[in-house]
Amino acid sequence: MHVRQLLGAYVLGALAPGEGRFVAVHLRRCAGCRTAYREVADTPSLLALLAETDLAPVEQSPSGPEEE
């Protein structure tokens, strides 16, 4: 598995300790993966801004989404 596939779990702190160390070491050596990491690094902060109601399914009318 390539490190980029682990970045989402890495920024969320969801990797096993060994996997997290592997990703951290790789990020020190690989500029491309560091760039990809920076693109997702703020994800936990952004997710924290959501309320549970923001994640609720939106009901749609048969004709499509309602206009605001």
C-alpha positions in Angstrom: 0.0 0.0 0.0 1.3 3.4 -0.9 1.6 6.0 1.9 -0.8 8.4 0.1 -3.5 5.8 0.7 -2.8 6.1 4.5 -2.8 9.8 4.7 -6.5 10.2 5.6 -6.2 7.8 8.5 -2.9 9.3 9.5 -4.3 12.9 9.9 -7.2 11.5 11.9 -4.8 9.5 14.2 -6.5 6.3 13.2 -3.4 4.3 12.2 -1.7 1.7 14.4 1.4 3.1 16.0 3.8 1.2 13.7 1.9 2.4 10.6 1.9 6.0 11.9 5.7 5.9 12.4 6.1 4.4 8.9 4.1 7.3 7.4 6.0 9.9 9.5 9.4 8.6 8.3 8.2 8.4 4.7 6.9 12.0 4.8 10.3 13.2 5.9 11.9 11.7 2.8 9.2 12.2 0.1 8.3 15.7 -1.1 5.3 14.5 -3.1 3.7 12.8 -0.2 4.5 15.8 2.0 2.5 17.9 -0.4 -0.4 15.5 -0.4 -0.3 15.4 3.4 -0.5 19.2 3.6 -3.6 19.1 1.4 -5.4 16.9 3.9 -3.7 18.0 7.2 -6.5 20.4 8.2 -9.3 17.8 7.7 -9.7 17.0 11.5 -10.2 20.7 12.2 -12.7 21.1 9.4 -14.6 18.0 10.5 -14.8 19.4 14.0 -16.8 22.4 12.7 -19.6 20.1 11.5 -22.6 19.4 13.7 -24.4 16.1 13.6 -27.3 17.8 11.7 -24.9 18.7 8.9 -24.3 15.0 8.3 -28.0 14.1 8.2 -29.3 12.9 4.9 -31.2 15.6 2.9 -34.6 14.7 1.7 -35.2 15.4 -1.9 -38.5 15.9 -3.7 -39.2 13.6 -6.7 -38.3 16.5 -9.0 -34.9 17.0 -7.5 -33.3 19.0 -4.7 -35.3 21.9 -3.3 -34.1 25.4 -4.1 -33.2 27.6 -1.2 
